[in-house]
Amino acid sequence: MREGVSIGALGLTRSQVRPFTDKQIELAATFADQAVIAIENVRLFDEIQEKSRQLAEASQHKSQFLANMSHELRTPLNAIIGVSEMLREDAEALKQDTEPLDRVLGAGRHLLALINDVLDLSKIEAGRMELHLETFPLVPVIKDVAKTIEPMATKNGNRLVINYAADLGTIYADQTRFRQSLLNLASNANKFTEKGTVTIAARQRQENDRDWVTIAVTDTGIGMTADQMGKLFQEFSQASSGTASKYGGTGLGLAISRRFCQMMGGDITVESKPGRGSTFTILVPRIVEVGKASQ
């Protein structure tokens, strides 16, 4: 019996005509109870497997839809951005006001970045994201990221500081994904900080007989609670509804950046306290080896 419902029957016979003892009956009842548990476990296992199959199929359909939709949106958007850039050049040559076109370009590029995030996520989930490994110097990448966020830092009244070891050298990794991850962390640090300091500090270290590179992005911004940090790396999720409404964003950047670092065998970690800022740290091996992604 299972919760008052008959699951099955266990029949016992013997060659001699005499009653079963109480211990034998008790043992048979124990076998029956165990059989109910085993049958229920098999049923639940089969049910979970079927649900898992359905979820995997739904996830695959979702990823394919996102990939197709992102592609369809990027094509006309790139055309809008291209035409806007040409119009802006003409307006600048004629010494006309370019502010409206600057707004169109800014909005278009922002939308394109969001679409690219969705496309990256769909590729990662579908297992179609590939790394393009190459050897490149770290310092120019760090300086380029700092230069990219300088206008944003100036707007928020933030001071940008870069620290790196003199012998930082080169790294063998996916330069595009590495730069994208660092830029995302630096942009977030600046976004959640006003009239403060954003520091990018790069170091190298040895661990488990391998050379590693760490890049810590530290800010003096609003910081986070332990509960908020627990939601950071979930897709389409942000630390809190309050920050989402005030600062905007899709909640994809951190999740994708961490996935990129994990694909390269590294990770992104975070330390933070409310009102005292946050530190996000990229950790990647100096020489990325295909097939050694962290789990």
Backbone as CSV, one residue per row, in Angstrom:
resi,resn,N_x,N_y,N_z,CA_x,CA_y,CA_z,C_x,C_y,C_z
1,MET,0.845,-1.197,0.000,0.000,0.000,0.000,0.885,1.254,0.000
2,ARG,0.439,2.252,-0.754,1.153,3.523,-0.797,0.131,4.640,-0.579
3,GLU,0.195,5.250,0.616,-0.750,6.314,0.966,-2.192,5.862,0.776
4,GLY,-2.476,4.632,1.237,-3.831,4.107,1.184,-4.250,3.538,-0.150
5,VAL,-3.323,3.537,-1.109,-3.647,3.026,-2.446,-2.840,1.751,-2.686
6,SER,-3.518,0.726,-3.241,-2.842,-0.534,-3.526,-1.943,-0.379,-4.742
7,ILE,-0.645,-0.660,-4.546,0.326,-0.577,-5.635,0.492,-1.934,-6.305
8,GLY,0.393,-2.998,-5.523,0.558,-4.343,-6.075,0.342,-5.386,-4.999
9,ALA,0.606,-6.629,-5.355,0.421,-7.738,-4.405,1.643,-8.639,-4.435
10,LEU,2.002,-9.155,-3.248,3.140,-10.065,-3.127,2.584,-11.419,-2.664
11,GLY,2.699,-12.454,-3.504,2.151,-13.777,-3.162,3.251,-14.749,-2.778
12,LEU,3.075,-15.454,-1.661,4.055,-16.430,-1.187,3.391,-17.803,-1.051
13,THR,4.086,-18.870,-1.450,3.574,-20.251,-1.292,4.680,-21.112,-0.689
14,ARG,4.269,-22.232,-0.112,5.249,-23.173,0.426,4.798,-24.602,0.106
15,SER,5.736,-25.518,0.113,5.418,-26.906,-0.286,4.716,-27.685,0.823
16,GLN,4.923,-27.285,2.088,4.284,-27.982,3.202,3.079,-27.187,3.699
17,VAL,2.009,-27.949,4.071,0.785,-27.283,4.535,0.902,-26.996,6.020
18,ARG,1.345,-25.785,6.342,1.391,-25.327,7.730,1.454,-23.809,7.709
19,PRO,1.000,-23.172,8.761,0.928,-21.699,8.764,2.317,-21.059,8.810
20,PHE,2.380,-19.839,8.264,3.608,-19.046,8.365,3.734,-18.530,9.797
21,THR,4.969,-18.386,10.237,5.190,-17.838,11.576,5.027,-16.326,11.534
22,ASP,4.884,-15.722,12.721,4.760,-14.256,12.798,5.989,-13.556,12.219
23,LYS,7.179,-14.131,12.487,8.397,-13.515,11.958,8.443,-13.575,10.439
24,GLN,7.968,-14.709,9.887,7.941,-14.827,8.427,6.962,-13.840,7.806
25,ILE,5.803,-13.700,8.452,4.798,-12.739,7.965,5.348,-11.316,8.064
26,GLU,6.032,-11.031,9.173,6.625,-9.695,9.358,7.686,-9.417,8.292
27,LEU,8.475,-10.447,7.985,9.507,-10.283,6.960,8.875,-10.049,5.587
28,ALA,7.793,-10.777,5.286,7.101,-10.600,4.009,6.505,-9.194,3.904
29,ALA,5.954,-8.711,5.037,5.390,-7.362,5.051,6.484,-6.319,4.813
30,THR,7.671,-6.564,5.394,8.801,-5.654,5.176,9.203,-5.641,3.708
31,PHE,9.258,-6.839,3.097,9.557,-6.926,1.662,8.534,-6.137,0.844
32,ALA,7.264,-6.246,1.221,6.206,-5.537,0.497,6.389,-4.025,0.615
33,ASP,6.706,-3.565,1.830,6.937,-2.123,2.032,8.110,-1.627,1.179
34,GLN,9.189,-2.444,1.160,10.352,-2.060,0.370,10.027,-2.084,-1.125
35,ALA,9.186,-3.031,-1.535,8.794,-3.106,-2.946,8.024,-1.858,-3.363
36,VAL,7.137,-1.367,-2.471,6.383,-0.146,-2.760,7.328,1.030,-2.982
37,ILE,8.328,1.145,-2.101,9.296,2.237,-2.213,10.080,2.131,-3.525
38,ALA,10.509,0.906,-3.852,11.278,0.699,-5.081,10.447,1.037,-6.317
39,ILE,9.186,0.577,-6.330,8.308,0.851,-7.467,8.069,2.355,-7.613
40,GLU,7.843,3.030,-6.478,7.596,4.470,-6.506,8.842,5.224,-6.973
41,ASN,10.018,4.760,-6.526,11.258,5.415,-6.953,11.469,5.282,-8.455
42,VAL,11.180,4.105,-8.997,11.313,3.903,-10.440,10.339,4.810,-11.191
43,ARG,9.104,4.883,-10.668,8.106,5.750,-11.321,8.560,7.207,-11.320
44,LEU,9.048,7.662,-10.152,9.520,9.043,-10.055,10.725,9.280,-10.955
45,PHE,11.637,8.294,-11.019,12.814,8.428,-11.865,12.413,8.556,-13.332
46,ASP,11.476,7.700,-13.749,11.000,7.778,-15.135,10.333,9.121,-15.408
47,GLU,9.567,9.604,-14.425,8.880,10.884,-14.580,9.886,12.036,-14.680
48,ILE,10.926,11.983,-13.837,11.957,13.032,-13.869,12.708,13.003,-15.197
49,GLN,13.017,11.801,-15.669,13.706,11.690,-16.954,12.875,12.279,-18.082
50,GLU,11.576,12.016,-18.063,10.693,12.543,-19.099,10.604,14.063,-19.011
51,LYS,10.495,14.575,-17.769,10.457,16.027,-17.588,11.761,16.659,-18.048
52,SER,12.886,16.007,-17.728,14.193,16.523,-18.138,14.302,16.567,-19.658
53,ARG,13.792,15.517,-20.297,13.818,15.489,-21.761,12.980,16.618,-22.343
54,GLN,11.808,16.845,-21.752,10.938,17.917,-22.232,11.576,19.284,-22.009
55,LEU,12.219,19.461,-20.834,12.881,20.734,-20.550,14.049,20.973,-21.492
56,ALA,14.827,19.929,-21.750,15.966,20.063,-22.661,15.501,20.426,-24.063
57,GLU,14.396,19.794,-24.485,13.847,20.097,-25.815,13.332,21.522,-25.875
58,ALA,12.640,21.953,-24.796,12.130,23.329,-24.753,13.271,24.337,-24.741
59,SER,14.329,24.016,-23.984,15.489,24.908,-23.930,16.156,25.022,-25.289
60,GLN,16.224,23.906,-26.008,16.825,23.927,-27.337,15.999,24.777,-28.289
61,HIS,14.673,24.632,-28.216,13.791,25.446,-29.064,13.930,26.925,-28.719
62,LYS,14.023,27.221,-27.400,14.173,28.619,-26.975,15.475,29.215,-27.495
63,SER,16.570,28.441,-27.352,17.871,28.925,-27.810,17.868,29.170,-29.315
64,GLN,17.242,28.251,-30.059,17.168,28.415,-31.506,16.337,29.631,-31.876
65,PHE,15.228,29.835,-31.147,14.385,31.012,-31.399,15.154,32.300,-31.133
66,LEU,15.885,32.340,-29.994,16.656,33.529,-29.659,17.725,33.811,-30.702
67,ALA,18.387,32.754,-31.159,19.430,32.937,-32.168,18.848,33.487,-33.463
68,ASN,17.729,32.899,-33.910,17.095,33.370,-35.149,16.568,34.794,-35.008
69,MET,15.908,35.067,-33.881,15.341,36.392,-33.673,16.440,37.448,-33.579
70,SER,17.528,37.126,-32.869,18.629,38.072,-32.743,19.221,38.401,-34.102
71,HIS,19.371,37.376,-34.930,19.915,37.596,-36.269,18.988,38.493,-37.090
72,GLU,17.679,38.224,-37.012,16.719,39.024,-37.779,16.695,40.482,-37.313
73,LEU,16.922,40.716,-36.020,16.918,42.079,-35.496,18.214,42.815,-35.824
74,ARG,19.325,42.100,-35.845,20.613,42.752,-36.081,20.721,43.310,-37.491
75,THR,20.164,42.614,-38.467,20.308,43.045,-39.862,19.724,44.442,-40.104
76,PRO,18.452,44.698,-39.773,17.937,46.064,-39.983,18.578,47.085,-39.041
77,LEU,18.948,46.654,-37.832,19.540,47.583,-36.876,20.910,48.063,-37.353
78,ASN,21.698,47.170,-37.920,22.993,47.569,-38.476,22.809,48.560,-39.617
79,ALA,21.748,48.372,-40.399,21.466,49.312,-41.489,21.112,50.689,-40.927
80,ILE,20.304,50.716,-39.841,19.934,51.992,-39.206,21.170,52.696,-38.668
81,ILE,22.049,51.938,-38.020,23.260,52.516,-37.463,24.155,53.047,-38.581
82,GLY,24.300,52.274,-39.657,25.146,52.701,-40.772,24.649,53.980,-41.423
83,VAL,23.346,54.043,-41.697,22.771,55.248,-42.311,22.888,56.447,-41.368
84,SER,22.665,56.217,-40.081,22.777,57.301,-39.093,24.200,57.847,-39.034
85,GLU,25.189,56.964,-39.135,26.580,57.412,-39.127,26.885,58.284,-40.348
86,MET,26.362,57.882,-41.519,26.579,58.688,-42.731,25.892,60.041,-42.625
87,LEU,24.660,60.046,-42.093,23.939,61.312,-41.919,24.666,62.227,-40.943
88,ARG,25.240,61.637,-39.910,25.964,62.431,-38.928,27.208,63.054,-39.548
89,GLU,27.921,62.279,-40.386,29.098,62.820,-41.067,28.710,63.988,-41.975
90,ASP,27.599,63.832,-42.689,27.134,64.921,-43.560,26.755,66.148,-42.740
91,ALA,26.047,65.934,-41.627,25.634,67.052,-40.782,26.846,67.758,-40.171
92,GLU,27.842,66.984,-39.806,29.060,67.568,-39.226,29.816,68.386,-40.263
93,ALA,29.849,67.871,-41.502,30.532,68.600,-42.571,29.821,69.918,-42.884
94,LEU,28.500,69.904,-42.759,27.712,71.123,-43.020,27.570,71.991,-41.773
95,LYS,28.244,71.581,-40.675,28.220,72.307,-39.399,26.800,72.461,-38.851
96,GLN,26.027,71.377,-39.015,24.669,71.345,-38.477,24.668,70.661,-37.113
97,ASP,23.559,70.782,-36.400,23.438,70.168,-35.072,23.397,68.645,-35.208
98,THR,24.333,67.973,-34.568,24.406,66.505,-34.664,23.806,65.809,-33.448
99,GLU,23.303,66.577,-32.477,22.811,65.993,-31.236,21.678,64.973,-31.458
100,PRO,20.677,65.243,-32.310,19.625,64.233,-32.530,20.173,62.936,-33.129
101,LEU,21.118,63.077,-34.063,21.704,61.881,-34.671,22.579,61.128,-33.668
102,ASP,23.235,61.865,-32.778,24.029,61.218,-31.734,23.132,60.371,-30.840
103,ARG,21.931,60.873,-30.543,21.001,60.108,-29.712,20.531,58.851,-30.430
104,VAL,20.257,58.972,-31.739,19.845,57.806,-32.522,20.964,56.769,-32.545
105,LEU,22.199,57.227,-32.766,23.337,56.317,-32.801,23.572,55.646,-31.450
106,GLY,23.479,56.440,-30.395,23.674,55.892,-29.060,22.639,54.835,-28.731
107,ALA,21.372,55.135,-29.056,20.300,54.169,-28.790,20.462,52.912,-29.642
108,GLY,20.848,53.106,-30.904,21.029,51.968,-31.797,22.153,51.059,-31.351
109,ARG,23.267,51.652,-30.957,24.407,50.848,-30.502,24.096,50.140,-29.184
110,HIS,23.333,50.812,-28.315,22.947,50.180,-27.059,22.036,48.982,-27.323
111,LEU,21.079,49.164,-28.229,20.183,48.063,-28.574,20.954,46.924,-29.224
112,LEU,21.926,47.246,-30.070,22.724,46.207,-30.716,23.515,45.410,-29.684
113,ALA,24.022,46.093,-28.664,24.767,45.406,-27.603,23.851,44.441,-26.852
114,LEU,22.604,44.855,-26.591,21.657,43.978,-25.905,21.326,42.751,-26.753
115,ILE,21.138,42.971,-28.051,20.835,41.858,-28.949,22.010,40.896,-29.015
116,ASN,23.233,41.440,-29.042,24.417,40.582,-29.066,24.514,39.744,-27.796
117,ASP,24.119,40.322,-26.652,24.117,39.558,-25.400,23.162,38.370,-25.483
118,VAL,21.973,38.629,-26.007,20.983,37.551,-26.145,21.500,36.472,-27.092
119,LEU,22.141,36.913,-28.189,22.680,35.958,-29.155,23.797,35.126,-28.527
120,ASP,24.663,35.773,-27.756,25.741,35.041,-27.078,25.172,34.000,-26.114
121,LEU,24.144,34.404,-25.363,23.538,33.479,-24.402,22.937,32.276,-25.113
122,SER,22.251,32.518,-26.220,21.640,31.402,-26.949,22.698,30.466,-27.509
123,LYS,23.831,31.012,-27.947,24.914,30.167,-28.466,25.531,29.324,-27.351
124,ILE,25.720,29.952,-26.178,26.292,29.222,-25.045,25.375,28.081,-24.636
125,GLU,24.074,28.373,-24.505,23.126,27.344,-24.072,23.002,26.224,-25.096
126,ALA,23.154,26.566,-26.368,23.045,25.548,-27.419,24.356,24.819,-27.642
127,GLY,25.409,25.217,-26.917,26.711,24.577,-27.068,27.399,24.921,-28.369
128,ARG,27.041,26.064,-28.965,27.618,26.456,-30.253,28.600,27.621,-30.131
129,MET,28.892,28.036,-28.902,29.862,29.100,-28.695,31.269,28.513,-28.729
130,GLU,32.096,29.017,-29.635,33.457,28.514,-29.775,34.451,29.598,-29.380
131,LEU,35.556,29.164,-28.777,36.622,30.088,-28.402,37.612,30.221,-29.553
132,HIS,38.104,31.439,-29.765,39.133,31.702,-30.763,40.388,32.125,-30.005
133,LEU,41.254,31.155,-29.744,42.399,31.388,-28.880,43.556,32.009,-29.655
134,GLU,44.225,32.949,-29.009,45.380,33.621,-29.594,46.224,34.201,-28.465
135,THR,47.461,34.498,-28.762,48.352,35.122,-27.789,48.293,36.638,-27.970
136,PHE,48.056,37.346,-26.864,47.976,38.807,-26.944,48.461,39.418,-25.628
137,PRO,49.019,40.641,-25.673,49.473,41.316,-24.451,48.289,41.820,-23.641
138,LEU,48.386,41.714,-22.337,47.271,42.082,-21.466,47.133,43.594,-21.282
139,VAL,48.249,44.282,-21.119,48.196,45.715,-20.784,47.412,46.527,-21.816
140,PRO,47.650,46.363,-23.135,46.861,47.144,-24.105,45.359,46.903,-23.995
141,VAL,44.959,45.661,-23.686,43.529,45.351,-23.537,42.958,46.098,-22.336
142,ILE,43.699,46.089,-21.226,43.241,46.787,-20.016,43.137,48.291,-20.266
143,LYS,44.142,48.855,-20.928,44.119,50.291,-21.227,42.981,50.642,-22.180
144,ASP,42.715,49.760,-23.139,41.625,50.001,-24.091,40.274,49.997,-23.380
145,VAL,40.087,49.062,-22.450,38.841,49.020,-21.678,38.683,50.282,-20.846
146,ALA,39.780,50.717,-20.208,39.735,51.938,-19.398,39.389,53.149,-20.258
147,LYS,39.955,53.210,-21.452,39.668,54.333,-22.352,38.204,54.314,-22.797
148,THR,37.666,53.115,-22.970,36.276,52.994,-23.421,35.298,53.533,-22.379
149,ILE,35.576,53.289,-21.095,34.623,53.715,-20.061,34.946,55.111,-19.507
150,GLU,36.006,55.746,-20.014,36.372,57.079,-19.520,35.229,58.093,-19.615
151,PRO,34.538,58.176,-20.765,33.421,59.147,-20.833,32.347,58.871,-19.785
152,MET,32.045,57.607,-19.552,31.052,57.244,-18.548,31.543,57.619,-17.143
153,ALA,32.831,57.401,-16.892,33.404,57.741,-15.591,33.358,59.244,-15.352
154,THR,33.672,60.001,-16.386,33.622,61.468,-16.266,32.205,61.937,-15.983
155,LYS,31.239,61.327,-16.640,29.837,61.700,-16.442,29.384,61.453,-15.008
156,ASN,29.858,60.363,-14.404,29.474,60.032,-13.026,30.408,60.644,-11.987
157,GLY,31.404,61.393,-12.454,32.335,62.040,-11.527,33.259,61.055,-10.841
158,ASN,33.575,59.949,-11.520,34.427,58.912,-10.925,35.883,59.047,-11.371
159,ARG,36.773,58.622,-10.499,38.197,58.579,-10.820,38.554,57.143,-11.212
160,LEU,39.246,57.001,-12.334,39.609,55.690,-12.857,41.089,55.426,-12.583
161,VAL,41.374,54.306,-11.903,42.743,53.946,-11.539,43.078,52.588,-12.136
162,ILE,44.293,52.479,-12.723,44.751,51.209,-13.302,46.046,50.805,-12.625
163,ASN,46.081,49.594,-12.108,47.295,49.038,-11.500,47.607,47.702,-12.159
164,TYR,48.850,47.516,-12.576,49.233,46.227,-13.144,50.725,45.991,-12.915
165,ALA,51.081,44.725,-12.832,52.477,44.353,-12.614,53.289,44.642,-13.870
166,ALA,54.548,45.030,-13.672,55.412,45.370,-14.804,55.647,44.174,-15.720
167,ASP,55.632,42.964,-15.141,55.888,41.756,-15.924,54.604,40.997,-16.246
168,LEU,53.512,41.734,-16.426,52.219,41.083,-16.676,52.260,40.229,-17.937
169,GLY,52.908,40.712,-18.972,53.150,39.905,-20.173,51.928,39.601,-21.009
170,THR,51.937,38.412,-21.607,50.893,38.008,-22.544,50.026,36.900,-21.953
171,ILE,48.949,36.605,-22.670,48.041,35.531,-22.290,47.559,34.854,-23.563
172,TYR,47.313,33.543,-23.472,46.789,32.781,-24.602,45.336,32.467,-24.295
173,ALA,44.429,33.239,-24.896,43.003,33.105,-24.594,42.193,33.690,-25.750
174,ASP,40.879,33.787,-25.547,40.006,34.426,-26.530,39.974,35.910,-26.210
175,GLN,40.667,36.716,-27.021,40.810,38.138,-26.719,39.462,38.864,-26.712
176,THR,38.612,38.550,-27.655,37.311,39.229,-27.743,36.464,38.957,-26.511
177,ARG,36.376,37.685,-26.092,35.564,37.325,-24.928,36.192,37.856,-23.645
178,PHE,37.527,37.834,-23.588,38.219,38.351,-22.412,37.953,39.850,-22.261
179,ARG,38.099,40.576,-23.353,37.863,42.023,-23.308,36.403,42.327,-22.982
180,GLN,35.485,41.556,-23.558,34.060,41.766,-23.308,33.732,41.571,-21.836
181,SER,34.326,40.559,-21.216,34.081,40.294,-19.789,34.614,41.429,-18.928
182,LEU,35.846,41.870,-19.205,36.447,42.949,-18.424,35.690,44.255,-18.623
183,LEU,35.285,44.532,-19.853,34.539,45.755,-20.120,33.207,45.756,-19.385
184,ASN,32.563,44.605,-19.321,31.284,44.514,-18.612,31.458,44.810,-17.133
185,LEU,32.502,44.243,-16.520,32.738,44.487,-15.098,33.069,45.951,-14.843
186,ALA,33.915,46.532,-15.694,34.307,47.933,-15.514,33.117,48.863,-15.715
187,SER,32.284,48.568,-16.700,31.094,49.392,-16.956,30.129,49.318,-15.781
188,ASN,29.916,48.117,-15.245,29.030,47.964,-14.089,29.556,48.703,-12.871
189,ALA,30.877,48.585,-12.650,31.481,49.266,-11.501,31.251,50.763,-11.582
190,ASN,31.398,51.310,-12.775,31.196,52.755,-12.943,29.727,53.127,-12.838
191,LYS,28.856,52.248,-13.348,27.420,52.549,-13.344,26.868,52.672,-11.933
192,PHE,27.371,51.822,-11.019,26.858,51.812,-9.653,27.699,52.656,-8.691
193,THR,28.538,53.528,-9.252,29.378,54.401,-8.434,29.243,55.839,-8.906
194,GLU,29.076,56.744,-7.964,29.013,58.168,-8.292,29.993,58.934,-7.405
195,LYS,30.836,59.755,-8.063,31.843,60.560,-7.370,32.721,59.683,-6.475
196,GLY,33.125,58.556,-7.024,33.970,57.631,-6.283,35.159,57.199,-7.117
197,THR,35.623,55.985,-6.880,36.813,55.471,-7.562,36.539,54.074,-8.104
198,VAL,36.969,53.846,-9.331,36.919,52.527,-9.957,38.353,52.112,-10.254
199,THR,38.765,50.982,-9.706,40.147,50.526,-9.846,40.195,49.195,-10.592
200,ILE,41.070,49.130,-11.590,41.320,47.879,-12.312,42.737,47.446,-11.972
201,ALA,42.863,46.326,-11.278,44.174,45.848,-10.823,44.440,44.462,-11.393
202,ALA,45.527,44.329,-12.139,45.881,43.054,-12.773,47.122,42.464,-12.112
203,ARG,47.063,41.162,-11.844,48.178,40.473,-11.204,48.335,39.082,-11.825
204,GLN,49.452,38.450,-11.559,49.654,37.065,-11.963,50.005,36.237,-10.734
205,ARG,49.684,34.942,-10.788,49.978,34.081,-9.662,50.077,32.635,-10.133
206,GLN,50.614,31.792,-9.276,50.725,30.370,-9.575,49.849,29.562,-8.628
207,GLU,49.162,28.585,-9.202,48.293,27.730,-8.397,48.109,26.410,-9.116
208,ASN,48.269,25.309,-8.374,48.134,23.966,-8.951,49.048,23.774,-10.165
209,ASP,50.287,24.276,-10.035,51.305,24.143,-11.085,50.902,24.819,-12.391
210,ARG,50.052,25.825,-12.314,49.657,26.582,-13.509,49.788,28.071,-13.238
211,ASP,50.073,28.823,-14.298,50.126,30.280,-14.201,48.737,30.850,-14.447
212,TRP,48.341,31.771,-13.580,47.021,32.381,-13.674,47.141,33.904,-13.727
213,VAL,46.135,34.522,-14.317,46.036,35.982,-14.342,44.748,36.385,-13.634
214,THR,44.849,37.333,-12.723,43.666,37.852,-12.036,43.533,39.341,-12.324
215,ILE,42.329,39.755,-12.634,42.045,41.176,-12.845,40.861,41.534,-11.956
216,ALA,41.134,42.344,-10.948,40.102,42.751,-9.992,39.587,44.141,-10.344
217,VAL,38.281,44.257,-10.444,37.638,45.553,-10.687,36.921,45.960,-9.407
218,THR,37.440,46.989,-8.756,36.920,47.423,-7.456,36.295,48.800,-7.574
219,ASP,35.135,48.962,-6.950,34.482,50.272,-6.947,34.145,50.680,-5.519
220,THR,33.806,51.930,-5.359,33.399,52.462,-4.051,31.916,52.814,-4.075
221,GLY,31.155,52.031,-4.820,29.744,52.328,-5.040,28.811,51.807,-3.975
222,ILE,27.602,51.432,-4.401,26.516,51.126,-3.466,26.690,49.782,-2.762
223,GLY,27.463,48.859,-3.353,27.674,47.561,-2.717,26.428,46.686,-2.751
224,MET,26.551,45.484,-2.175,25.455,44.516,-2.206,25.411,43.693,-0.935
225,THR,24.232,43.152,-0.650,24.068,42.219,0.463,24.390,40.801,-0.032
226,ALA,24.475,39.861,0.905,24.743,38.466,0.545,23.625,37.897,-0.332
227,ASP,22.374,38.269,-0.028,21.240,37.791,-0.834,21.312,38.323,-2.257
228,GLN,21.692,39.584,-2.393,21.808,40.180,-3.724,22.921,39.526,-4.530
229,MET,24.032,39.215,-3.869,25.142,38.573,-4.577,24.761,37.187,-5.069
230,GLY,23.840,36.521,-4.357,23.418,35.185,-4.757,22.659,35.164,-6.069
231,LYS,22.127,36.309,-6.493,21.343,36.377,-7.729,22.129,36.918,-8.916
232,LEU,23.361,37.346,-8.664,24.101,38.110,-9.665,24.293,37.396,-10.993
233,PHE,24.665,36.120,-10.936,25.074,35.428,-12.147,23.951,34.606,-12.771
234,GLN,22.704,34.884,-12.371,21.561,34.221,-12.988,21.114,35.022,-14.206
235,GLU,20.815,34.307,-15.311,20.372,34.990,-16.523,19.081,35.770,-16.277
236,PHE,19.003,36.952,-16.843,17.831,37.836,-16.775,17.485,38.206,-15.331
237,SER,18.492,38.175,-14.442,18.248,38.507,-13.045,19.198,39.606,-12.619
238,GLN,18.718,40.500,-11.734,19.550,41.566,-11.204,19.539,41.505,-9.687
239,ALA,20.458,42.253,-9.085,20.635,42.174,-7.632,19.333,42.466,-6.898
240,SER,18.593,43.465,-7.343,17.319,43.797,-6.712,16.470,44.586,-7.692
241,SER,15.163,44.617,-7.428,14.267,45.371,-8.306,14.551,46.866,-8.230
242,GLY,15.046,47.316,-7.067,15.361,48.734,-6.912,16.492,49.171,-7.821
243,THR,17.566,48.384,-7.866,18.680,48.741,-8.736,18.289,48.591,-10.203
244,ALA,17.457,47.613,-10.501,17.030,47.407,-11.886,16.254,48.607,-12.403
245,SER,15.340,49.139,-11.583,14.538,50.275,-12.018,15.356,51.555,-12.100
246,LYS,16.355,51.701,-11.227,17.144,52.936,-11.200,18.262,52.931,-12.225
247,TYR,18.965,51.794,-12.354,20.156,51.756,-13.192,19.945,51.055,-14.533
248,GLY,18.831,50.339,-14.685,18.558,49.678,-15.953,19.375,48.413,-16.144
249,GLY,19.335,47.881,-17.378,20.079,46.664,-17.695,19.169,45.461,-17.838
250,THR,19.689,44.424,-18.510,18.897,43.216,-18.759,19.216,42.091,-17.795
251,GLY,20.310,42.187,-17.050,20.707,41.105,-16.163,21.421,39.978,-16.889
252,LEU,21.918,40.259,-18.102,22.605,39.230,-18.872,24.126,39.365,-18.823
253,GLY,24.621,40.590,-18.660,26.048,40.854,-18.798,26.929,40.011,-17.900
254,LEU,26.621,39.979,-16.608,27.444,39.233,-15.662,27.374,37.733,-15.916
255,ALA,26.175,37.250,-16.216,26.012,35.812,-16.470,26.832,35.384,-17.679
256,ILE,26.771,36.176,-18.748,27.521,35.837,-19.960,29.022,35.953,-19.713
257,SER,29.440,37.009,-19.018,30.873,37.192,-18.736,31.423,36.016,-17.940
258,ARG,30.665,35.574,-16.964,31.131,34.425,-16.173,31.190,33.161,-17.016
259,ARG,30.214,32.980,-17.883,30.233,31.811,-18.770,31.477,31.837,-19.656
260,PHE,31.823,33.026,-20.178,33.016,33.137,-21.015,34.264,32.721,-20.245
261,CYS,34.402,33.230,-19.015,35.574,32.906,-18.201,35.613,31.423,-17.862
262,GLN,34.457,30.833,-17.592,34.405,29.401,-17.289,34.757,28.572,-18.520
263,MET,34.356,29.027,-19.705,34.732,28.327,-20.928,36.242,28.329,-21.123
264,MET,36.911,29.361,-20.608,38.369,29.449,-20.718,39.077,28.789,-19.535
265,GLY,38.313,28.087,-18.684,38.903,27.380,-17.565,39.047,28.220,-16.319
266,GLY,38.416,29.396,-16.284,38.511,30.287,-15.134,37.173,30.549,-14.496
267,ASP,37.015,31.748,-13.938,35.770,32.082,-13.253,35.754,33.578,-12.947
268,ILE,34.621,34.052,-12.452,34.492,35.413,-11.924,33.924,35.294,-10.517
269,THR,34.569,35.934,-9.559,34.096,35.927,-8.171,33.754,37.351,-7.754
270,VAL,33.016,37.470,-6.646,32.606,38.792,-6.188,32.680,38.876,-4.667
271,GLU,33.097,40.033,-4.186,33.060,40.373,-2.766,32.434,41.752,-2.645
272,SER,31.528,41.913,-1.693,30.834,43.197,-1.587,30.204,43.363,-0.220
273,LYS,30.038,44.627,0.169,29.310,44.985,1.373,28.460,46.216,1.068
274,PRO,27.229,46.249,1.587,26.348,47.392,1.312,26.993,48.716,1.722
275,GLY,26.987,49.658,0.786,27.516,50.985,1.062,29.026,51.093,1.035
276,ARG,29.716,49.976,0.789,31.183,50.005,0.823,31.808,49.512,-0.484
277,GLY,30.989,49.360,-1.515,31.513,48.997,-2.824,31.619,47.495,-3.046
278,SER,32.131,47.146,-4.224,32.230,45.742,-4.634,33.552,45.501,-5.354
279,THR,33.962,44.243,-5.336,35.141,43.820,-6.099,34.791,42.571,-6.889
280,PHE,34.846,42.681,-8.211,34.648,41.542,-9.101,36.017,41.139,-9.640
281,THR,36.333,39.855,-9.555,37.658,39.391,-9.956,37.563,38.340,-11.054
282,ILE,38.227,38.626,-12.172,38.353,37.657,-13.262,39.583,36.804,-12.994
283,LEU,39.418,35.497,-13.066,40.528,34.564,-12.900,40.563,33.640,-14.105
284,VAL,41.652,33.707,-14.881,41.795,32.844,-16.059,43.232,32.322,-16.121
285,PRO,43.421,31.116,-16.635,44.790,30.607,-16.795,45.537,31.414,-17.851
286,ARG,46.839,31.563,-17.671,47.623,32.310,-18.650,47.594,31.615,-20.012
287,ILE,47.550,30.301,-19.995,47.443,29.537,-21.241,46.147,28.723,-21.177
288,VAL,45.160,29.151,-21.914,43.864,28.468,-21.925,43.985,27.182,-22.729
289,GLU,43.515,26.080,-22.168,43.546,24.789,-22.853,42.122,24.367,-23.160
290,VAL,41.879,24.042,-24.417,40.544,23.618,-24.839,40.188,22.311,-24.138
291,GLY,38.950,22.247,-23.638,38.493,21.037,-22.966,38.736,21.045,-21.474
292,LYS,39.288,22.158,-20.933,39.520,22.253,-19.495,38.670,23.361,-18.888
293,ALA,37.466,23.520,-19.378,36.569,24.533,-18.816,36.189,24.140,-17.398
294,SER,36.051,25.158,-16.534,35.654,24.889,-15.147,34.192,24.530,-15.102
295,GLN,33.837,23.729,-14.112,32.436,23.279,-13.982,31.716,24.127,-12.953
